[in-house]
Amino acid sequence: MHWSHDQELDTKNNFGFVYIITRKKTKRAYIGCKQYFVKKNKKKVESDWRVYTGSSKTLNEEIKELGKSQFRFEIIGEYKNKRSLRYYECYYQFINHVLTAKLEGIGDPAYYNNYIGGKFYRPVQEPSE
């Protein structure tokens, strides 16, 4: 498993987790969330969270090309229900300015994220002065 976390994961009592995946060389990152279990045919089954590498097409292309060892996969926090999971995913995306932050020195996007909560999309215009 490629996920790291400060403490043991509690998949039985939590709904899912918020994570950050960072490319070690460039520091470009992706913030998202993943459920531990999903419903299939009205049954609760484990999701693919153990091997999951995010939903960003660009990120996954780079992971495939460079290998997982070139990325850090960190779990930020676990949450007991879907509402909390989705809230904290958005919270971490907003406080880290995933749609507007730039990599220092080169000006490229600091995050692979292209949207937040399906409502806010890149590019976001800077405020008028």
N, CA, C and O atoms as CSV, one atom per row, in Angstrom:
chain,resi,resn,atom,element,x,y,z
A,1,MET,N,N,0.845,-1.184,0.000
A,1,MET,CA,C,0.000,0.000,0.000
A,1,MET,C,C,0.889,1.246,0.000
A,1,MET,O,O,1.889,1.296,0.716
A,2,HIS,N,N,0.530,2.237,-0.793
A,2,HIS,CA,C,1.364,3.421,-0.936
A,2,HIS,C,C,0.965,4.585,-0.023
A,2,HIS,O,O,1.679,5.587,0.018
A,3,TRP,N,N,-0.145,4.486,0.706
A,3,TRP,CA,C,-0.605,5.569,1.567
A,3,TRP,C,C,0.178,5.641,2.861
A,3,TRP,O,O,0.472,4.616,3.475
A,4,SER,N,N,0.520,6.869,3.282
A,4,SER,CA,C,1.145,7.056,4.588
A,4,SER,C,C,0.217,7.893,5.460
A,4,SER,O,O,-0.503,8.765,4.973
A,5,HIS,N,N,0.250,7.607,6.761
A,5,HIS,CA,C,-0.582,8.315,7.724
A,5,HIS,C,C,0.100,8.222,9.080
A,5,HIS,O,O,0.783,7.242,9.377
A,6,ASP,N,N,-0.090,9.255,9.901
A,6,ASP,CA,C,0.574,9.310,11.205
A,6,ASP,C,C,0.106,8.231,12.174
A,6,ASP,O,O,0.841,7.859,13.088
A,7,GLN,N,N,-1.089,7.736,11.983
A,7,GLN,CA,C,-1.609,6.708,12.874
A,7,GLN,C,C,-2.274,5.602,12.066
A,7,GLN,O,O,-2.472,5.732,10.858
A,8,GLU,N,N,-2.614,4.520,12.746
A,8,GLU,CA,C,-3.252,3.401,12.057
A,8,GLU,C,C,-4.624,3.810,11.525
A,8,GLU,O,O,-5.386,4.490,12.212
A,9,LEU,N,N,-4.928,3.397,10.317
A,9,LEU,CA,C,-6.214,3.721,9.709
A,9,LEU,C,C,-7.332,2.914,10.355
A,9,LEU,O,O,-7.146,1.752,10.716
A,10,ASP,N,N,-8.495,3.546,10.495
A,10,ASP,CA,C,-9.658,2.903,11.091
A,10,ASP,C,C,-10.752,2.783,10.035
A,10,ASP,O,O,-11.689,3.581,9.997
A,11,THR,N,N,-10.618,1.783,9.189
A,11,THR,CA,C,-11.564,1.612,8.082
A,11,THR,C,C,-12.931,1.112,8.538
A,11,THR,O,O,-13.915,1.266,7.813
A,12,LYS,N,N,-13.007,0.522,9.715
A,12,LYS,CA,C,-14.286,0.003,10.208
A,12,LYS,C,C,-15.191,1.116,10.732
A,12,LYS,O,O,-16.413,1.032,10.607
A,13,ASN,N,N,-14.600,2.158,11.317
A,13,ASN,CA,C,-15.391,3.224,11.936
A,13,ASN,C,C,-15.405,4.532,11.148
A,13,ASN,O,O,-16.028,5.504,11.576
A,14,ASN,N,N,-14.731,4.564,10.016
A,14,ASN,CA,C,-14.695,5.772,9.207
A,14,ASN,C,C,-15.223,5.497,7.805
A,14,ASN,O,O,-15.141,4.379,7.298
A,15,PHE,N,N,-15.764,6.540,7.196
A,15,PHE,CA,C,-16.343,6.447,5.859
A,15,PHE,C,C,-15.270,6.550,4.776
A,15,PHE,O,O,-15.349,5.884,3.744
A,16,GLY,N,N,-14.264,7.396,5.027
A,16,GLY,CA,C,-13.225,7.608,4.034
A,16,GLY,C,C,-12.175,8.583,4.523
A,16,GLY,O,O,-12.121,8.909,5.708
A,17,PHE,N,N,-11.329,9.055,3.593
A,17,PHE,CA,C,-10.235,9.938,3.984
A,17,PHE,C,C,-9.980,11.009,2.934
A,17,PHE,O,O,-10.315,10.847,1.761
A,18,VAL,N,N,-9.380,12.108,3.381
A,18,VAL,CA,C,-8.910,13.168,2.502
A,18,VAL,C,C,-7.408,12.968,2.378
A,18,VAL,O,O,-6.734,12.650,3.358
A,19,TYR,N,N,-6.888,13.154,1.174
A,19,TYR,CA,C,-5.481,12.881,0.921
A,19,TYR,C,C,-4.827,13.991,0.100
A,19,TYR,O,O,-5.492,14.823,-0.516
A,20,ILE,N,N,-3.505,13.965,0.120
A,20,ILE,CA,C,-2.725,14.814,-0.769
A,20,ILE,C,C,-1.657,13.934,-1.418
A,20,ILE,O,O,-0.946,13.194,-0.739
A,21,ILE,N,N,-1.559,14.029,-2.732
A,21,ILE,CA,C,-0.531,13.322,-3.488
A,21,ILE,C,C,0.409,14.391,-4.035
A,21,ILE,O,O,-0.038,15.326,-4.700
A,22,THR,N,N,1.689,14.264,-3.765
A,22,THR,CA,C,2.664,15.282,-4.164
A,22,THR,C,C,3.769,14.657,-5.005
A,22,THR,O,O,4.353,13.642,-4.625
A,23,ARG,N,N,4.047,15.267,-6.141
A,23,ARG,CA,C,5.197,14.858,-6.943
A,23,ARG,C,C,6.435,15.397,-6.245
A,23,ARG,O,O,6.574,16.607,-6.068
A,24,LYS,N,N,7.326,14.512,-5.853
A,24,LYS,CA,C,8.476,14.880,-5.031
A,24,LYS,C,C,9.375,15.922,-5.690
A,24,LYS,O,O,9.818,16.859,-5.026
A,25,LYS,N,N,9.648,15.777,-6.968
A,25,LYS,CA,C,10.596,16.666,-7.647
A,25,LYS,C,C,10.053,18.086,-7.826
A,25,LYS,O,O,10.766,19.056,-7.566
A,26,THR,N,N,8.814,18.215,-8.262
A,26,THR,CA,C,8.270,19.540,-8.576
A,26,THR,C,C,7.447,20.145,-7.443
A,26,THR,O,O,7.221,21.355,-7.426
A,27,LYS,N,N,6.998,19.326,-6.500
A,27,LYS,CA,C,6.119,19.723,-5.390
A,27,LYS,C,C,4.683,20.004,-5.845
A,27,LYS,O,O,3.869,20.474,-5.050
A,28,ARG,N,N,4.366,19.725,-7.097
A,28,ARG,CA,C,2.987,19.873,-7.566
A,28,ARG,C,C,2.151,18.793,-6.886
A,28,ARG,O,O,2.598,17.653,-6.755
A,29,ALA,N,N,0.932,19.144,-6.449
A,29,ALA,CA,C,0.152,18.236,-5.616
A,29,ALA,C,C,-1.292,18.112,-6.093
A,29,ALA,O,O,-1.751,18.856,-6.959
A,30,TYR,N,N,-1.982,17.162,-5.506
A,30,TYR,CA,C,-3.410,16.943,-5.766
A,30,TYR,C,C,-4.077,16.640,-4.433
A,30,TYR,O,O,-3.589,15.807,-3.669
A,31,ILE,N,N,-5.188,17.309,-4.148
A,31,ILE,CA,C,-5.953,17.064,-2.925
A,31,ILE,C,C,-7.297,16.479,-3.319
A,31,ILE,O,O,-7.999,17.038,-4.161
A,32,GLY,N,N,-7.657,15.355,-2.710
A,32,GLY,CA,C,-8.919,14.699,-3.010
A,32,GLY,C,C,-9.403,13.877,-1.829
A,32,GLY,O,O,-8.842,13.953,-0.736
A,33,CYS,N,N,-10.445,13.091,-2.055
A,33,CYS,CA,C,-10.960,12.215,-1.003
A,33,CYS,C,C,-11.311,10.856,-1.599
A,33,CYS,O,O,-11.511,10.711,-2.805
A,34,LYS,N,N,-11.378,9.877,-0.718
A,34,LYS,CA,C,-11.699,8.515,-1.158
A,34,LYS,C,C,-12.492,7.806,-0.074
A,34,LYS,O,O,-12.162,7.899,1.108
A,35,GLN,N,N,-13.543,7.094,-0.481
A,35,GLN,CA,C,-14.341,6.284,0.423
A,35,GLN,C,C,-13.667,4.926,0.619
A,35,GLN,O,O,-13.018,4.402,-0.286
A,36,TYR,N,N,-13.835,4.369,1.822
A,36,TYR,CA,C,-13.326,3.017,2.078
A,36,TYR,C,C,-14.227,1.948,1.459
A,36,TYR,O,O,-13.753,0.910,0.999
A,37,PHE,N,N,-15.533,2.221,1.455
A,37,PHE,CA,C,-16.488,1.235,0.960
A,37,PHE,C,C,-17.470,1.895,0.003
A,37,PHE,O,O,-17.740,3.092,0.109
A,38,VAL,N,N,-17.996,1.123,-0.917
A,38,VAL,CA,C,-19.027,1.573,-1.852
A,38,VAL,C,C,-20.138,0.532,-1.858
A,38,VAL,O,O,-19.940,-0.602,-1.422
A,39,LYS,N,N,-21.294,0.921,-2.351
A,39,LYS,CA,C,-22.401,-0.031,-2.465
A,39,LYS,C,C,-22.455,-0.575,-3.877
A,39,LYS,O,O,-22.470,0.178,-4.850
A,40,LYS,N,N,-22.483,-1.886,-3.973
A,40,LYS,CA,C,-22.648,-2.567,-5.253
A,40,LYS,C,C,-23.720,-3.626,-5.061
A,40,LYS,O,O,-23.623,-4.486,-4.185
A,41,ASN,N,N,-24.747,-3.544,-5.903
A,41,ASN,CA,C,-25.874,-4.473,-5.797
A,41,ASN,C,C,-26.432,-4.525,-4.372
A,41,ASN,O,O,-26.732,-5.592,-3.836
A,42,LYS,N,N,-26.561,-3.327,-3.776
A,42,LYS,CA,C,-27.115,-3.145,-2.422
A,42,LYS,C,C,-26.240,-3.751,-1.326
A,42,LYS,O,O,-26.684,-3.887,-0.186
A,43,LYS,N,N,-25.001,-4.115,-1.661
A,43,LYS,CA,C,-24.075,-4.649,-0.664
A,43,LYS,C,C,-22.911,-3.682,-0.487
A,43,LYS,O,O,-22.488,-3.026,-1.439
A,44,LYS,N,N,-22.405,-3.600,0.722
A,44,LYS,CA,C,-21.267,-2.757,1.035
A,44,LYS,C,C,-19.986,-3.543,0.737
A,44,LYS,O,O,-19.724,-4.583,1.342
A,45,VAL,N,N,-19.187,-3.020,-0.216
A,45,VAL,CA,C,-17.939,-3.692,-0.586
A,45,VAL,C,C,-16.780,-2.696,-0.509
A,45,VAL,O,O,-16.966,-1.493,-0.688
A,46,GLU,N,N,-15.603,-3.214,-0.245
A,46,GLU,CA,C,-14.433,-2.352,-0.143
A,46,GLU,C,C,-14.132,-1.715,-1.501
A,46,GLU,O,O,-14.187,-2.380,-2.536
A,47,SER,N,N,-13.813,-0.417,-1.483
A,47,SER,CA,C,-13.447,0.285,-2.709
A,47,SER,C,C,-11.998,-0.057,-3.070
A,47,SER,O,O,-11.360,-0.876,-2.408
A,48,ASP,N,N,-11.499,0.570,-4.107
A,48,ASP,CA,C,-10.112,0.348,-4.541
A,48,ASP,C,C,-9.127,1.287,-3.837
A,48,ASP,O,O,-8.058,1.575,-4.377
A,49,TRP,N,N,-9.476,1.767,-2.637
A,49,TRP,CA,C,-8.690,2.798,-1.950
A,49,TRP,C,C,-7.232,2.402,-1.723
A,49,TRP,O,O,-6.365,3.275,-1.686
A,50,ARG,N,N,-6.945,1.136,-1.572
A,50,ARG,CA,C,-5.557,0.705,-1.298
A,50,ARG,C,C,-4.613,0.981,-2.476
A,50,ARG,O,O,-3.420,1.207,-2.271
A,51,VAL,N,N,-5.136,0.963,-3.696
A,51,VAL,CA,C,-4.310,1.181,-4.895
A,51,VAL,C,C,-4.658,2.479,-5.617
A,51,VAL,O,O,-4.046,2.801,-6.635
A,52,TYR,N,N,-5.614,3.213,-5.114
A,52,TYR,CA,C,-6.123,4.435,-5.740
A,52,TYR,C,C,-5.025,5.501,-5.851
A,52,TYR,O,O,-4.224,5.680,-4.934
A,53,THR,N,N,-5.005,6.199,-6.981
A,53,THR,CA,C,-3.996,7.237,-7.203
A,53,THR,C,C,-4.616,8.564,-7.635
A,53,THR,O,O,-3.979,9.342,-8.345
A,54,GLY,N,N,-5.856,8.828,-7.214
A,54,GLY,CA,C,-6.489,10.098,-7.540
A,54,GLY,C,C,-7.302,10.021,-8.812
A,54,GLY,O,O,-7.226,9.048,-9.562
A,55,SER,N,N,-8.092,11.077,-9.047
A,55,SER,CA,C,-8.955,11.091,-10.234
A,55,SER,C,C,-8.466,12.051,-11.308
A,55,SER,O,O,-9.121,12.206,-12.339
A,56,SER,N,N,-7.325,12.699,-11.085
A,56,SER,CA,C,-6.781,13.609,-12.093
A,56,SER,C,C,-6.120,12.822,-13.219
A,56,SER,O,O,-5.216,12.020,-12.984
A,57,LYS,N,N,-6.582,13.063,-14.445
A,57,LYS,CA,C,-6.012,12.383,-15.610
A,57,LYS,C,C,-4.522,12.721,-15.752
A,57,LYS,O,O,-3.702,11.833,-15.988
A,58,THR,N,N,-4.180,13.993,-15.608
A,58,THR,CA,C,-2.784,14.427,-15.734
A,58,THR,C,C,-1.912,13.775,-14.673
A,58,THR,O,O,-0.825,13.282,-14.976
A,59,LEU,N,N,-2.380,13.772,-13.434
A,59,LEU,CA,C,-1.636,13.144,-12.342
A,59,LEU,C,C,-1.413,11.663,-12.622
A,59,LEU,O,O,-0.296,11.165,-12.478
A,60,ASN,N,N,-2.457,10.965,-13.017
A,60,ASN,CA,C,-2.332,9.527,-13.269
A,60,ASN,C,C,-1.416,9.218,-14.447
A,60,ASN,O,O,-0.723,8.200,-14.442
A,61,GLU,N,N,-1.407,10.081,-15.452
A,61,GLU,CA,C,-0.471,9.894,-16.571
A,61,GLU,C,C,0.974,10.024,-16.081
A,61,GLU,O,O,1.844,9.252,-16.484
A,62,GLU,N,N,1.222,11.003,-15.211
A,62,GLU,CA,C,2.574,11.179,-14.670
A,62,GLU,C,C,2.968,10.018,-13.764
A,62,GLU,O,O,4.114,9.569,-13.802
A,63,ILE,N,N,2.037,9.526,-12.953
A,63,ILE,CA,C,2.337,8.374,-12.088
A,63,ILE,C,C,2.677,7.157,-12.944
A,63,ILE,O,O,3.607,6.414,-12.633
A,64,LYS,N,N,1.927,6.958,-14.015
A,64,LYS,CA,C,2.180,5.827,-14.907
A,64,LYS,C,C,3.550,5.966,-15.580
A,64,LYS,O,O,4.295,4.993,-15.698
A,65,GLU,N,N,3.866,7.173,-16.014
A,65,GLU,CA,C,5.128,7.430,-16.706
A,65,GLU,C,C,6.346,7.374,-15.773
A,65,GLU,O,O,7.375,6.795,-16.123
A,66,LEU,N,N,6.221,7.981,-14.583
A,66,LEU,CA,C,7.361,8.126,-13.675
A,66,LEU,C,C,7.438,7.061,-12.589
A,66,LEU,O,O,8.515,6.790,-12.058
A,67,GLY,N,N,6.301,6.459,-12.258
A,67,GLY,CA,C,6.245,5.470,-11.187
A,67,GLY,C,C,5.791,6.086,-9.870
A,67,GLY,O,O,6.026,7.265,-9.606
A,68,LYS,N,N,5.139,5.272,-9.052
A,68,LYS,CA,C,4.625,5.734,-7.763
A,68,LYS,C,C,5.723,6.237,-6.834
A,68,LYS,O,O,5.474,7.094,-5.987
A,69,SER,N,N,6.923,5.717,-6.986
A,69,SER,CA,C,8.012,6.107,-6.088
A,69,SER,C,C,8.385,7.583,-6.219
A,69,SER,O,O,9.051,8.133,-5.341
A,70,GLN,N,N,7.965,8.224,-7.299
A,70,GLN,CA,C,8.265,9.646,-7.510
A,70,GLN,C,C,7.217,10.559,-6.864
A,70,GLN,O,O,7.282,11.781,-7.004
A,71,PHE,N,N,6.254,9.961,-6.156
A,71,PHE,CA,C,5.159,10.702,-5.538
A,71,PHE,C,C,5.032,10.299,-4.075
A,71,PHE,O,O,5.373,9.182,-3.687
A,72,ARG,N,N,4.533,11.236,-3.272
A,72,ARG,CA,C,4.246,10.979,-1.862
A,72,ARG,C,C,2.723,10.938,-1.729
A,72,ARG,O,O,2.039,11.868,-2.156
A,73,PHE,N,N,2.197,9.876,-1.145
A,73,PHE,CA,C,0.762,9.661,-0.964
A,73,PHE,C,C,0.450,9.759,0.526
A,73,PHE,O,O,0.753,8.840,1.286
A,74,GLU,N,N,-0.157,10.873,0.947
A,74,GLU,CA,C,-0.400,11.106,2.368
A,74,GLU,C,C,-1.888,11.256,2.670
A,74,GLU,O,O,-2.615,11.927,1.936
A,75,ILE,N,N,-2.326,10.637,3.739
A,75,ILE,CA,C,-3.697,10.791,4.212
A,75,ILE,C,C,-3.701,11.939,5.214
A,75,ILE,O,O,-2.986,11.908,6.215
A,76,ILE,N,N,-4.524,12.961,4.929
A,76,ILE,CA,C,-4.610,14.141,5.787
A,76,ILE,C,C,-5.485,13.849,6.995
A,76,ILE,O,O,-5.140,14.222,8.117
A,77,GLY,N,N,-6.618,13.181,6.774
A,77,GLY,CA,C,-7.534,12.872,7.871
A,77,GLY,C,C,-8.605,11.897,7.438
A,77,GLY,O,O,-8.922,11.779,6.255
A,78,GLU,N,N,-9.161,11.193,8.424
A,78,GLU,CA,C,-10.255,10.257,8.186
A,78,GLU,C,C,-11.553,10.866,8.711
A,78,GLU,O,O,-11.537,11.647,9.662
A,79,TYR,N,N,-12.676,10.508,8.087
A,79,TYR,CA,C,-13.960,11.096,8.462
A,79,TYR,C,C,-15.034,10.025,8.529
A,79,TYR,O,O,-15.035,9.069,7.754
A,80,LYS,N,N,-15.948,10.207,9.473
A,80,LYS,CA,C,-16.931,9.183,9.804
A,80,LYS,C,C,-18.118,9.099,8.848
A,80,LYS,O,O,-18.793,8.071,8.797
A,81,ASN,N,N,-18.386,10.175,8.083
A,81,ASN,CA,C,-19.531,10.138,7.180
A,81,ASN,C,C,-19.229,10.906,5.901
A,81,ASN,O,O,-18.256,11.655,5.823
A,82,LYS,N,N,-20.072,10.707,4.910
A,82,LYS,CA,C,-19.872,11.310,3.587
A,82,LYS,C,C,-19.903,12.838,3.657
A,82,LYS,O,O,-19.109,13.505,2.993
A,83,ARG,N,N,-20.804,13.385,4.445
A,83,ARG,CA,C,-20.929,14.835,4.565
A,83,ARG,C,C,-19.610,15.445,5.057
A,83,ARG,O,O,-19.128,16.419,4.480
A,84,SER,N,N,-19.037,14.885,6.102
A,84,SER,CA,C,-17.765,15.393,6.641
A,84,SER,C,C,-16.623,15.195,5.654
A,84,SER,O,O,-15.773,16.071,5.493
A,85,LEU,N,N,-16.607,14.055,5.003
A,85,LEU,CA,C,-15.569,13.761,4.020
A,85,LEU,C,C,-15.570,14.795,2.900
A,85,LEU,O,O,-14.524,15.347,2.559
A,86,ARG,N,N,-16.736,15.056,2.331
A,86,ARG,CA,C,-16.834,16.019,1.227
A,86,ARG,C,C,-16.541,17.447,1.690
A,86,ARG,O,O,-15.924,18.224,0.960
A,87,TYR,N,N,-16.981,17.791,2.896
A,87,TYR,CA,C,-16.708,19.125,3.433
A,87,TYR,C,C,-15.206,19.335,3.575
A,87,TYR,O,O,-14.679,20.351,3.121
A,88,TYR,N,N,-14.514,18.392,4.197
A,88,TYR,CA,C,-13.083,18.581,4.441
A,88,TYR,C,C,-12.248,18.475,3.169
A,88,TYR,O,O,-11.175,19.073,3.084
A,89,GLU,N,N,-12.721,17.729,2.188
A,89,GLU,CA,C,-12.036,17.748,0.901
A,89,GLU,C,C,-12.069,19.171,0.345
A,89,GLU,O,O,-11.033,19.710,-0.043
A,90,CYS,N,N,-13.249,19.775,0.307
A,90,CYS,CA,C,-13.383,21.157,-0.182
A,90,CYS,C,C,-12.604,22.126,0.697
A,90,CYS,O,O,-11.939,23.029,0.188
A,91,TYR,N,N,-12.680,21.947,2.009
A,91,TYR,CA,C,-11.966,22.818,2.947
A,91,TYR,C,C,-10.473,22.855,2.623
A,91,TYR,O,O,-9.898,23.933,2.479
A,92,TYR,N,N,-9.847,21.689,2.508
A,92,TYR,CA,C,-8.408,21.641,2.223
A,92,TYR,C,C,-8.094,22.173,0.829
A,92,TYR,O,O,-7.041,22.776,0.622
A,93,GLN,N,N,-8.982,21.959,-0.117
A,93,GLN,CA,C,-8.761,22.506,-1.454
A,93,GLN,C,C,-8.840,24.033,-1.430
A,93,GLN,O,O,-8.026,24.701,-2.068
A,94,PHE,N,N,-9.802,24.589,-0.710
A,94,PHE,CA,C,-9.932,26.051,-0.632
A,94,PHE,C,C,-8.769,26.686,0.124
A,94,PHE,O,O,-8.188,27.660,-0.353
A,95,ILE,N,N,-8.419,26.154,1.294
A,95,ILE,CA,C,-7.362,26.814,2.073
A,95,ILE,C,C,-5.997,26.712,1.403
A,95,ILE,O,O,-5.105,27.511,1.682
A,96,ASN,N,N,-5.836,25.737,0.526
A,96,ASN,CA,C,-4.581,25.603,-0.211
A,96,ASN,C,C,-4.631,26.271,-1.583
A,96,ASN,O,O,-3.658,26.216,-2.334
A,97,HIS,N,N,-5.746,26.894,-1.909
A,97,HIS,CA,C,-5.913,27.633,-3.168
A,97,HIS,C,C,-5.546,26.781,-4.382
A,97,HIS,O,O,-4.768,27.199,-5.239
A,98,VAL,N,N,-6.123,25.571,-4.438
A,98,VAL,CA,C,-5.734,24.617,-5.481
A,98,VAL,C,C,-5.996,25.112,-6.901
A,98,VAL,O,O,-5.363,24.633,-7.842
A,99,LEU,N,N,-6.909,26.054,-7.071
A,99,LEU,CA,C,-7.207,26.547,-8.419
A,99,LEU,C,C,-6.357,27.743,-8.825
A,99,LEU,O,O,-6.308,28.088,-10.006
A,100,THR,N,N,-5.685,28.384,-7.866
A,100,THR,CA,C,-4.939,29.604,-8.187
A,100,THR,C,C,-3.465,29.577,-7.790
A,100,THR,O,O,-2.683,30.377,-8.303
A,101,ALA,N,N,-3.072,28.686,-6.897
A,101,ALA,CA,C,-1.678,28.652,-6.426
A,101,ALA,C,C,-0.730,28.311,-7.571
A,101,ALA,O,O,-1.059,27.508,-8.444
A,102,LYS,N,N,0.434,28.920,-7.557
A,102,LYS,CA,C,1.459,28.699,-8.585
A,102,LYS,C,C,2.725,28.144,-7.935
A,102,LYS,O,O,3.031,28.444,-6.781
A,103,LEU,N,N,3.448,27.335,-8.695
A,103,LEU,CA,C,4.736,26.821,-8.226
A,103,LEU,C,C,5.737,27.971,-8.232
A,103,LEU,O,O,5.840,28.721,-9.203
A,104,GLU,N,N,6.457,28.093,-7.151
A,104,GLU,CA,C,7.416,29.183,-6.997
A,104,GLU,C,C,8.491,29.134,-8.073
A,104,GLU,O,O,9.075,28.086,-8.349
A,105,GLY,N,N,8.736,30.285,-8.667
A,105,GLY,CA,C,9.807,30.411,-9.645
A,105,GLY,C,C,9.433,30.124,-11.083
A,105,GLY,O,O,10.063,30.647,-12.002
A,106,ILE,N,N,8.395,29.284,-11.298
A,106,ILE,CA,C,8.057,28.963,-12.689
A,106,ILE,C,C,6.637,29.346,-13.068
A,106,ILE,O,O,6.319,29.428,-14.255
A,107,GLY,N,N,5.787,29.580,-12.097
A,107,GLY,CA,C,4.437,30.054,-12.379
A,107,GLY,C,C,3.449,29.018,-12.868
A,107,GLY,O,O,2.306,29.358,-13.173
A,108,ASP,N,N,3.860,27.754,-12.951
A,108,ASP,CA,C,2.931,26.684,-13.329
A,108,ASP,C,C,1.974,26.409,-12.173
A,108,ASP,O,O,2.291,26.724,-11.026
A,109,PRO,N,N,0.801,25.823,-12.456
A,109,PRO,CA,C,-0.128,25.498,-11.370
A,109,PRO,C,C,0.538,24.614,-10.317
A,109,PRO,O,O,1.248,23.665,-10.650
A,110,ALA,N,N,0.303,24.936,-9.046
A,110,ALA,CA,C,0.872,24.171,-7.942
A,110,ALA,C,C,0.085,22.893,-7.649
A,110,ALA,O,O,0.560,22.012,-6.932
A,111,TYR,N,N,-1.126,22.803,-8.214
A,111,TYR,CA,C,-1.991,21.646,-7.974
A,111,TYR,C,C,-2.524,21.097,-9.283
A,111,TYR,O,O,-2.754,21.838,-10.239
A,112,TYR,N,N,-2.716,19.794,-9.311
A,112,TYR,CA,C,-3.312,19.126,-10.462
A,112,TYR,C,C,-4.823,19.352,-10.504
A,112,TYR,O,O,-5.438,19.190,-11.558
A,113,ASN,N,N,-5.429,19.722,-9.382
A,113,ASN,CA,C,-6.877,19.910,-9.306
A,113,ASN,C,C,-7.336,20.930,-10.336
A,113,ASN,O,O,-6.713,21.979,-10.505
A,114,ASN,N,N,-8.432,20.615,-11.026
A,114,ASN,CA,C,-9.021,21.540,-11.990
A,114,ASN,C,C,-10.379,22.058,-11.543
A,114,ASN,O,O,-10.950,22.936,-12.190
A,115,TYR,N,N,-10.901,21.526,-10.445
A,115,TYR,CA,C,-12.182,21.993,-9.925
A,115,TYR,C,C,-12.301,21.643,-8.448
A,115,TYR,O,O,-11.569,20.803,-7.924
A,116,ILE,N,N,-13.250,22.316,-7.789
A,116,ILE,CA,C,-13.563,22.065,-6.380
A,116,ILE,C,C,-15.057,21.818,-6.287
A,116,ILE,O,O,-15.855,22.663,-6.693
A,117,GLY,N,N,-15.436,20.682,-5.761
A,117,GLY,CA,C,-16.838,20.373,-5.528
A,117,GLY,C,C,-17.719,20.392,-6.763
A,117,GLY,O,O,-18.939,20.504,-6.647
A,118,GLY,N,N,-17.127,20.286,-7.937
A,118,GLY,CA,C,-17.899,20.288,-9.162
A,118,GLY,C,C,-18.518,21.642,-9.508
A,118,GLY,O,O,-19.310,21.739,-10.445
A,119,LYS,N,N,-18.160,22.686,-8.756
A,119,LYS,CA,C,-18.762,24.000,-8.976
A,119,LYS,C,C,-17.747,25.078,-9.348
A,119,LYS,O,O,-18.086,26.016,-10.068
A,120,PHE,N,N,-16.531,24.962,-8.877
A,120,PHE,CA,C,-15.509,25.978,-9.116
A,120,PHE,C,C,-14.431,25.373,-10.003
A,120,PHE,O,O,-13.833,24.353,-9.659
A,121,TYR,N,N,-14.188,26.003,-11.142
A,121,TYR,CA,C,-13.298,25.445,-12.146
A,121,TYR,C,C,-12.123,26.375,-12.440
A,121,TYR,O,O,-12.219,27.595,-12.307
A,122,ARG,N,N,-11.041,25.775,-12.833
A,122,ARG,CA,C,-9.891,26.521,-13.306
A,122,ARG,C,C,-10.192,26.987,-14.725
A,122,ARG,O,O,-10.784,26.197,-15.460
A,123,PRO,N,N,-9.853,28.169,-15.179
A,123,PRO,CA,C,-9.107,29.179,-14.431
A,123,PRO,C,C,-10.045,30.074,-13.626
A,123,PRO,O,O,-11.154,30.388,-14.059
A,124,VAL,N,N,-9.580,30.476,-12.452
A,124,VAL,CA,C,-10.288,31.416,-11.602
A,124,VAL,C,C,-9.582,32.755,-11.770
A,124,VAL,O,O,-8.359,32.840,-11.663
A,125,GLN,N,N,-10.361,33.797,-12.031
A,125,GLN,CA,C,-9.759,35.118,-12.220
A,125,GLN,C,C,-9.356,35.723,-10.883
A,125,GLN,O,O,-10.014,35.521,-9.863
A,126,GLU,N,N,-8.258,36.470,-10.915
A,126,GLU,CA,C,-7.802,37.191,-9.736
A,126,GLU,C,C,-8.792,38.328,-9.459
A,126,GLU,O,O,-9.423,38.823,-10.393
A,127,PRO,N,N,-8.941,38.754,-8.193
A,127,PRO,CA,C,-9.871,39.847,-7.888
A,127,PRO,C,C,-9.382,41.172,-8.481
A,127,PRO,O,O,-8.180,41.399,-8.618
A,128,SER,N,N,-10.326,42.031,-8.825
A,128,SER,CA,C,-9.998,43.364,-9.336
A,128,SER,C,C,-9.554,44.236,-8.174
A,128,SER,O,O,-10.044,44.098,-7.053
A,129,GLU,N,N,-8.635,45.124,-8.453
A,129,GLU,CA,C,-8.157,46.010,-7.384
A,129,GLU,C,C,-8.862,47.317,-7.408
A,129,GLU,O,O,-8.585,48.183,-6.578
